[in-house]
Amino acid sequence: MTSPSTALISQPEKYWDRLFAPASHVAIVTSIDREGRINAASFATCVRIVHNPVQIAFTTSLAGHTRENILATGEFVVNLPSFDRRQLEQVRVVGLPFARGVNELEKAGLTPLPSTKIKPPRIAECLRHFECEVVWTKEWLSRMMVVGNVVAASTYADCVDAKGYVIWERVKPVAFCGAPYVNMFTAAHETMEVGMPYDGPEVGAADRSVRSYFDDM
């Protein structure tokens, strides 16, 4: 977790590529709708696909609020959590199917932080943030791929060295093991099963969705 005494710093453009490492990561994407309401959603695979300019891609459901918001506003923030039990519990909470208009950050106990260039907020508890403008989207099957151009990036002062390279033991990058593993995350060959610190009806809906997925396999 971040310390209040640690300064949040904007990174110069020449270091953005270094800050998004490794190339694929679990992420919480924040967006806003036309009314300015905040949405947050977790994504298992968020990938840096271009080095210069730095561009980031992920896929989202065609029925999801993230898709609707991105198509409406053209902006989103990629927030990268760490291999920390509390943060990964929060990742799981924002991934629940909350109704439109519900602020997932509040449900998960996460803190919105104003962005520097765009309207969707950053998340204070995440150690790295990438403010993005949409380059293109592509729909197929039940998914939409989103590619965003990074327009600003930030981190905490103790997360990078003087040349903008991440300090691994501080940042602790994390990946999701995949749908068959349900609730398991990994980092440097360690794995962690993460509980669900939330007991609303959305949990049951998510569980039914997972069971249905595997029943169809």
N, C-alpha and C positions, 0 to 999 in steps of 0.2 A: 504494500500500500504506500501511497505517497505521504510525504511528511509536509506539514504546513510551512516548515522552515526552508523547504526546497523550492527554488524558483522555477516557474514554468517559463521556458524560453522558446521563442520562434527560431526555427532552423533556416539558414540561408538555402537558396534553391540548390546550390551545388552539393548539399548534404542530404537532400531528400531521399535519394536513392539508397544511401547508406543507412538511413533511419528505418526504412521498411525492409527489415531482414529478420529471418530468412524470407524467401520469396513468397511463401504461402503461409497463411496465418488464420487462426480463429479471429473473428472481428465482431464488434457491435457497430452497426451502421445507424446513424441518427439522421433523420430527415424531418421535414415539416410539411403539413398540408397547406392548401390555399388560405386557410383561416389562421395559419401560424401555429397550429397545435403540433407539439413534439411527438414524434414516433421513434422508437428504438427497436431494433431487431437483431438477433444474433445470427451469424453466418459461419458455417463450418470451414469454408474455403474462400479466402479473400487473397487474390494473387496480384503481385506486381508484374505486369506484362510488358511494359516498356520502360527503359532506363532513362531516356532523354528525349522528350520530356517524360517525367515520371507519370505513369498511368497505372491505375488499379482496376481490377475486374472482379466481379462476383455475379452469382445468379440468384434470382429471387422468384418466388411464386407469382404466377399471373393473378392470383386472387389476393395477394398480400397488400398491406397498406404501404410498404416500402415502394413497391412498383408504382402505385397510384401517386404517391408523393413525388417521386423522382420524375415521373412524366409531367407532373404539374409544375414543378419548380426548377428542375434541372440541377439540383444541388444535393449533396449528401456529405457526411463526415464518416470516415473510417477510423474507429477507435480500437486500438489493439490492447486487449487485456494480457495479464501475465499468468504464469503457472502458480497461482495462489488460490487456495480453496475458497475464500470468501468471494474473490472476483469471479471465479468460475461458477459459483452458485448464482451470482448475479447474471452471468451470461445465460444460464438456464432459465432464469425468471423472465428476462426480456424476450426469450424465444417462445414463450407461451402465446396462445392465440387470443389475446385480449381484444375486446371490441374496439371499433374505430373511436378515436377521441380519448381513449384511456392513455395516460402517460406512463409508459413502461419504466421510465427512469424512476418515477416515484414508487412504483410497485417493487422495484428491485433495490431501492435505497441508494441510487446513484445520483451524483450531483451534476446538473447541467452547467456548462461553462461557455460563455459566449465565444463564438468563433471570431477569427480576425478578418476574414474576407467574405464569408457567406453567412446565410441566416441560420441553418441548422446548428445546434450547439455541439460542442465537444463534451466529453465525459471526463470529469476531473480525476476519477479513480483510475482510469486507463492511463498508462504511462506514455503512449504515443498517439498522435492525432494527425489525420490527413484530410484537409478540407478539399473537396473535389467538385468540379463542374462536369456535367455529363458530356462525353464526346459522342457516343452512340449507344443504342440499345438494339437488341435482337431477340425476338420472341420465337420459341419453338417448343413443341409438346406443351408441357404445363409450366415452363420456366421462361424467364427473361434474363438475358445476360446484359449487364450494365458495365460500361467502361467509363471511368472518370479520369479527368486530367487534374493532377494535384496542383492547387493554386496557393497552398500554404501548408506548412507542417510544423508541429511543435512537440516538445517533450520536456521532461524535467532535467534540471542542470546536472544531476548526478547520474543520468542515464546514458550520457554520451561523453566521449573524450573530446579533446581540443580540436580534433579533425572531423568530428561528427560521426564517428563509428560508435555503434551501440556497445554498452558495457553489459555483456551477456548475463553475468550473475545478478545484476540489478534488474534488467529488463525481463528475463526469463520468458522467452517466446514460447507460445503454446499452440499445439495443433489438436484438432478433434480427430478421434480414432475412426469415425465414420458411423453411419446409421446403424449397422449391425451391433455396434458396441453401446448404443443407447446413450450412456451418460459418462463415457470415459474420455479423458483428455491425456495428451502425452507431451513430454518435453525431454529432449536428450535421453531417450530410452526409458524415462520414468513414466509411469502411468498413475492416474488418480481417478477414482470413482467419486463423483460429486453428487451430493444430495440435493433435494428441492426444498428450500426454506420458504415455501409458499403453499397454502392449502386451498386456494380458490377453485372454482369450478373449471377454470381453464386447464388445470393440471390433468383432470380426467379426460378432457377433450383431446389433449396432446397425447396421453397414453393410448387412447382408442385409435388415434391416427397412426401411431407407431405399430400397434398390434395389427391393424388393418394392412399396413405396408408389408409386414412379414407374412401374414396369412396369404397374401397374393403371390408370394414368391414360390 
